[in-house]
Amino acid sequence: MKVATYLLAGILILGLIGAAVKLLVILAIAGVIIGFIVNPRETIGMIALLVD
């Protein structure tokens, strides 16, 4: 029974980590889009730095 509990807990923790990563990715994309609307020149410079 303990093994099943550990497995369930592991799956839940992985699910939470996955959800957190998705949220961070969405926030990052939203930040880039908002930055692009507010200050396009600076955002393009940031993307150029990241790509390079």
N, C-alpha and C positions, 0 to 999 in steps of 0.2 A: 504494500500500500504506500509506503514511504517513497518508493521509486516513482510511482505514478504522480505523487504530489510534487516531487522535484521536477519531473518532466513538465507538468502543467505550469509550475512556477517559471521554469526556463522559457517555455513558449510565451507566457505572458510578458516576461521581461524582454524577450526578443521583439515581441509585437510592440511594446512601448518604445524600445529603441528605434525600431523601424518608423513608427509614427513621428517620433521626435526628429529623425533625419528628414522625413518628408516635409515636416513643418519648416525646418531650417532651410531646405531647398526652396520651398515656396516663398519664404520670407526673403531669401537672397534674390530670387528672380523679381519679386515685387519691388525690392529695394532698387534694383537696377532699372526697372521700368520707371519708377517714380523719379529716380535720379535723372534718367534720360529726359523726362518731361520737364523737370525743374531746371536742370543744368546740363544740356546735351554735350557741350564741349568737354566738361570735366569727366562725364561718364564715358565718353569715347576714349579719353586718355587712360582711364582706369582699365577699360577692357583691353586696350592696346598693351598695357603693362602686363596684364594677366596672361594674355595670349603669348606675348614675347617672353 
